[in-house]
Amino acid sequence: MIGLAEIAAPIACLGLAVLLVARTRRNRIAGLAYALVGTVLLIASLTPASAVELAVALVGAVVIAPLLAWLFKREPWLIAYATLAFAPFRVHFLHHQLLVALYAVALGAAALLLWQLVEGDDRSRELGIASWPLALYLGWIGLSVEWTVDLHAAVIDLLAFYIPFTIIAVSIARLPWRPSRLRILYGELAAMALVFVAVGFYQYETRNILQNSKLKIANTYSALFRVNSVFFDPSIYGRFLVIALIPTAVLIVRARFGRFGFAALAGAAVVWLGLLISFSQSSFAALLVAVFLLSAVVWRWRSLFALAAVVVVAGGIAVAQPRLVHALRHHTTSGLNGATSGRASLIANGIRIAKAHPALGVGLGGFEHAYSKRTHRTPRQSASHNTPVTVAAEEGGIGLVFYFALLGALLLAACRRINHPVFGILALSAGLGLVAIFVHSLAYNDFFEDPMTWGLIGLIALAAPRRVRAPRPQPVETVEQPVPEMIAQ
């Protein structure tokens, strides 16, 4: 029997898809309305488990949405500022650690979008060439809820990540171009990074970890003491610092700091030290790839020398790791699993799940359930720690094609503008930031679950060229002049 969630998920996702690709205001309003109806039905499908929490959330939404829409209409860039400010902070809600404050931002942004469409705003396809790939991916994951092996996880994924973050990405792409507002956004990012680094230094000095009890235990039995600052996981903390370092590096190499260049270098050095004590290998890999690509953009072929140096250093580090060398030499699963903190086994089993369900996958949110069924045990980690593998396992080959099409479209949109005199800095920074998150997601997952990803999608679209449909030419009416009778004869 088809339940409420199986009906609601396609409605919500297909509504978002229509919102992304439709050209007319009427169709876009209809798409937004369908997304809202689907969202409410998805919430209703969770009601038996958390009736009180959901009732409070719905009442709060009705009160907050108009107020936030009015506030965002007066200053649209508050959407971007609030998204960045609330991105690190999660609250225990519905038995999960969720980004509740960001959902309020998304709610206000959706109300503002509806307001603007009703008033006559005829802008469309704000995400540019990424509109269709994202619409196809959203439509596909909505349909995959019909055959998912974990319906509750699928509903949470839609409500917590895909639906609100799509609205945020579209809203950021619709922001008016204001260089002064972008400077404020960068200042906010840099200030947050420095504050988080200070918290990390305090943790490292006092050996006091916030929020994460598992990390406390791991630090007790490890030679390295990892910090997580205000984040739950050190890897997410490291990812945030990488995203903060990338625009700083872009501004430095493009000589946009002027006499404040040394101050920018000093700030970047402090943030790098904060990244160091997170001991996040995936974050360092992401930063390394982003810096190399930046050097390739600025110095072209000469960047190959930097790449050669990096390969030599990385090779030396690898040789200095006996566990890794032994694992690679003997090709032992247990050795690779130990060297990668258990991720090799998760990824390997994720690939097997994908092979067993090559076309359709096991459905959105079904990785953990499928993993447990295959291995007959529950994993400590709930994902494969590799986004492409997770997408392949959950959404099948079709979903994987849509995922890579989305990535390709976003990177192409960014590449088109990297040398533009006005939009180049933003396009290069946002594009490199997206690449860094992708590289990080190869060892940690959380590509679509990170609000920074969706913020960068919106910023890439903001910097990307927009093709405005030319107005349809009006037919020229010719007025027939009366012919004088003498000429007519």
ChimeraX attribute file (.defattr): number of C-alpha atoms within 10 A of each C-alpha:
attribute: neighborCount
match mode: 1-to-1
recipient: residues
	/A:1	4
	/A:2	7
	/A:3	10
	/A:4	15
	/A:5	23
	/A:6	23
	/A:7	17
	/A:8	24
	/A:9	28
	/A:10	23
	/A:11	25
	/A:12	28
	/A:13	29
	/A:14	24
	/A:15	27
	/A:16	28
	/A:17	26
	/A:18	24
	/A:19	28
	/A:20	27
	/A:21	24
	/A:22	18
	/A:23	15
	/A:24	14
	/A:25	20
	/A:26	13
	/A:27	15
	/A:28	26
	/A:29	21
	/A:30	17
	/A:31	24
	/A:32	24
	/A:33	18
	/A:34	22
	/A:35	25
	/A:36	20
	/A:37	17
	/A:38	26
	/A:39	23
	/A:40	15
	/A:41	20
	/A:42	23
	/A:43	22
	/A:44	17
	/A:45	17
	/A:46	17
	/A:47	14
	/A:48	9
	/A:49	11
	/A:50	14
	/A:51	14
	/A:52	10
	/A:53	12
	/A:54	18
	/A:55	14
	/A:56	10
	/A:57	14
	/A:58	13
	/A:59	10
	/A:60	12
	/A:61	15
	/A:62	11
	/A:63	10
	/A:64	16
	/A:65	20
	/A:66	18
	/A:67	14
	/A:68	22
	/A:69	25
	/A:70	16
	/A:71	16
	/A:72	19
	/A:73	18
	/A:74	10
	/A:75	12
	/A:76	19
	/A:77	22
	/A:78	20
	/A:79	25
	/A:80	22
	/A:81	17
	/A:82	16
	/A:83	25
	/A:84	18
	/A:85	16
	/A:86	16
	/A:87	18
	/A:88	19
	/A:89	15
	/A:90	17
	/A:91	12
	/A:92	10
	/A:93	13
	/A:94	14
	/A:95	9
	/A:96	11
	/A:97	13
	/A:98	17
	/A:99	20
	/A:100	17
	/A:101	16
	/A:102	26
	/A:103	22
	/A:104	20
	/A:105	26
	/A:106	25
	/A:107	22
	/A:108	26
	/A:109	30
	/A:110	24
	/A:111	21
	/A:112	23
	/A:113	23
	/A:114	19
	/A:115	17
	/A:116	17
	/A:117	18
	/A:118	13
	/A:119	10
	/A:120	10
	/A:121	13
	/A:122	13
	/A:123	14
	/A:124	20
	/A:125	22
	/A:126	23
	/A:127	28
	/A:128	21
	/A:129	20
	/A:130	24
	/A:131	23
	/A:132	21
	/A:133	23
	/A:134	24
	/A:135	22
	/A:136	23
	/A:137	23
	/A:138	26
	/A:139	22
	/A:140	22
	/A:141	25
	/A:142	25
	/A:143	22
	/A:144	26
	/A:145	29
	/A:146	19
	/A:147	15
	/A:148	25
	/A:149	21
	/A:150	18
	/A:151	19
	/A:152	16
	/A:153	18
	/A:154	24
	/A:155	24
	/A:156	19
	/A:157	16
	/A:158	24
	/A:159	20
	/A:160	19
	/A:161	20
	/A:162	21
	/A:163	22
	/A:164	22
	/A:165	27
	/A:166	24
	/A:167	25
	/A:168	28
	/A:169	29
	/A:170	27
	/A:171	25
	/A:172	27
	/A:173	25
	/A:174	21
	/A:175	18
	/A:176	12
	/A:177	13
	/A:178	9
	/A:179	12
	/A:180	8
	/A:181	15
	/A:182	16
	/A:183	11
	/A:184	13
	/A:185	19
	/A:186	15
	/A:187	13
	/A:188	16
	/A:189	20
	/A:190	22
	/A:191	14
	/A:192	18
	/A:193	24
	/A:194	19
	/A:195	14
	/A:196	21
	/A:197	27
	/A:198	16
	/A:199	19
	/A:200	29
	/A:201	18
	/A:202	15
	/A:203	19
	/A:204	19
	/A:205	9
	/A:206	9
	/A:207	15
	/A:208	12
	/A:209	23
	/A:210	17
	/A:211	13
	/A:212	13
	/A:213	11
	/A:214	11
	/A:215	18
	/A:216	17
	/A:217	10
	/A:218	13
	/A:219	16
	/A:220	12
	/A:221	9
	/A:222	9
	/A:223	8
	/A:224	12
	/A:225	18
	/A:226	24
	/A:227	34
	/A:228	28
	/A:229	27
	/A:230	20
	/A:231	21
	/A:232	20
	/A:233	19
	/A:234	23
	/A:235	24
	/A:236	23
	/A:237	25
	/A:238	32
	/A:239	26
	/A:240	24
	/A:241	25
	/A:242	26
	/A:243	26
	/A:244	25
	/A:245	25
	/A:246	23
	/A:247	21
	/A:248	21
	/A:249	19
	/A:250	20
	/A:251	18
	/A:252	17
	/A:253	14
	/A:254	13
	/A:255	12
	/A:256	13
	/A:257	15
	/A:258	11
	/A:259	9
	/A:260	11
	/A:261	16
	/A:262	12
	/A:263	11
	/A:264	18
	/A:265	15
	/A:266	11
	/A:267	18
	/A:268	21
	/A:269	13
	/A:270	16
	/A:271	23
	/A:272	19
	/A:273	14
	/A:274	26
	/A:275	27
	/A:276	16
	/A:277	20
	/A:278	27
	/A:279	18
	/A:280	20
	/A:281	17
	/A:282	21
	/A:283	29
	/A:284	22
	/A:285	17
	/A:286	26
	/A:287	27
	/A:288	17
	/A:289	17
	/A:290	26
	/A:291	20
	/A:292	16
	/A:293	18
	/A:294	20
	/A:295	20
	/A:296	16
	/A:297	15
	/A:298	14
	/A:299	11
	/A:300	11
	/A:301	11
	/A:302	11
	/A:303	18
	/A:304	14
	/A:305	10
	/A:306	15
	/A:307	17
	/A:308	11
	/A:309	12
	/A:310	14
	/A:311	12
	/A:312	12
	/A:313	12
	/A:314	12
	/A:315	11
	/A:316	11
	/A:317	10
	/A:318	13
	/A:319	13
	/A:320	11
	/A:321	11
	/A:322	11
	/A:323	16
	/A:324	17
	/A:325	16
	/A:326	15
	/A:327	17
	/A:328	14
	/A:329	10
	/A:330	10
	/A:331	11
	/A:332	12
	/A:333	15
	/A:334	13
	/A:335	20
	/A:336	21
	/A:337	18
	/A:338	16
	/A:339	19
	/A:340	15
	/A:341	10
	/A:342	19
	/A:343	20
	/A:344	21
	/A:345	17
	/A:346	23
	/A:347	22
	/A:348	15
	/A:349	20
	/A:350	28
	/A:351	19
	/A:352	16
	/A:353	23
	/A:354	24
	/A:355	15
	/A:356	14
	/A:357	18
	/A:358	18
	/A:359	17
	/A:360	22
	/A:361	28
	/A:362	27
	/A:363	28
	/A:364	30
	/A:365	29
	/A:366	26
	/A:367	30
	/A:368	24
	/A:369	19
	/A:370	22
	/A:371	22
	/A:372	13
	/A:373	11
	/A:374	14
	/A:375	10
	/A:376	10
	/A:377	11
	/A:378	14
	/A:379	15
	/A:380	9
	/A:381	11
	/A:382	15
	/A:383	22
	/A:384	30
	/A:385	22
	/A:386	23
	/A:387	24
	/A:388	22
	/A:389	26
	/A:390	29
	/A:391	28
	/A:392	28
	/A:393	34
	/A:394	32
	/A:395	33
	/A:396	24
	/A:397	19
	/A:398	17
	/A:399	25
	/A:400	23
	/A:401	16
	/A:402	21
	/A:403	21
	/A:404	14
	/A:405	18
	/A:406	21
	/A:407	19
	/A:408	15
	/A:409	19
	/A:410	28
	/A:411	21
	/A:412	16
	/A:413	22
	/A:414	29
	/A:415	19
	/A:416	15
	/A:417	21
	/A:418	21
	/A:419	14
	/A:420	14
	/A:421	8
	/A:422	12
	/A:423	19
	/A:424	19
	/A:425	20
	/A:426	25
	/A:427	27
	/A:428	28
	/A:429	27
	/A:430	28
	/A:431	25
	/A:432	27
	/A:433	27
	/A:434	27
	/A:435	21
	/A:436	26
	/A:437	28
	/A:438	22
	/A:439	24
	/A:440	30
	/A:441	22
	/A:442	21
	/A:443	22
	/A:444	21
	/A:445	22
	/A:446	21
	/A:447	20
	/A:448	18
	/A:449	15
	/A:450	20
	/A:451	25
	/A:452	23
	/A:453	22
	/A:454	25
	/A:455	25
	/A:456	25
	/A:457	27
	/A:458	28
	/A:459	27
	/A:460	32
	/A:461	28
	/A:462	26
	/A:463	24
	/A:464	26
	/A:465	15
	/A:466	13
	/A:467	8
	/A:468	8
	/A:469	7
	/A:470	6
	/A:471	6
	/A:472	6
	/A:473	6
	/A:474	6
	/A:475	6
	/A:476	6
	/A:477	6
	/A:478	6
	/A:479	6
	/A:480	6
	/A:481	6
	/A:482	7
	/A:483	9
	/A:484	8
	/A:485	7
	/A:486	6
	/A:487	6
	/A:488	7
	/A:489	6
